Amino acid sequence: MHTLISYIIKTKVSIIIPTFNNLEKLKQCIFSLQIQSYTEFEVWIIDGASTDGTIDFLKTLPSKFKFISEKDNGIYDAMNKGIDLAHGEWLYFMGADDKLFSNLTLFSIFSSKNFDDTKLIIGNVTYDGNQNFNSSFSSKLWIKNTLHHQSVFYKKTLFKTRKYDTSFKVLSDYHFNLYLYNKKINHIKINETIAICGAEGISKNYDWNLYREDIRLKIKNSNTLFTIFFWILGISKYLFRTLNKKPASK
């Protein structure tokens, strides 16, 4: 049984945060939202039935911060639940270990700009403040994931007939972005750093399952004639990462 705190408002942005037993980092994430000077947003925290005090913390938050807490089928199942609950025109997905870049982040994007004909607003991210990632919505997506979900605001209408494919446990956001690229979705790139991302997400494990998903999502979005090429590319990337892996510190 889940706890549901909900009210319907007209809002510009819905921020969706999947989380599970990550209370301390979630608090920092929430704080980065509480200090935003722009206020036309709601937050949905999709908790996977945490047992570390997360629920007690969520109950203390203002009504702008809504949540459900129940077991789910992984991060993308949680994100899909957030999509169904969200009321905003734009959707933004954060991990519990992510933070918005500054208190002016949402204000600088949504306070005066007109995005009526745009489906994706693409900015940049940084990892723990010392590794900048310049997002790209281009043919480079066929080689590697150049568009992390923390750098993108998605028009909610993009999810009207399609959500995240939960058969992908690590790279479903990459799969969805590649699908959007193939559809030539209208987008705009802005010169804004949107988020400071945690460096410990599930896509940072670099095990074989990651590369197997990478291969499968590319095959699924392309002509089967490229199957061999994507296998060679995926295996090469896996071997390169394995051979250059830094030894664990003692």
Secondary structure, DSSP 8 states (H G I E B T S, - for coil): -----------SEEEEEEESS-HHHHHHHHHHHHT-S---EEEEEEE----SSHHHHHTTS-TTEEEEE---SSHHHHHHHHHHH---SEEEE--TT-EESSTTHHHHHHSS---TT-SEEEEEEEETTTEEE----SGGGGTS----GGGEEEEGGGGSS----TT-SS-HHHHHHHHHHHTT--EEEEEEEEEEE-S-SGGGS--HHHHHHHHHHHHHTS-GGGHHHHHHHHHHHHHHHHHT------
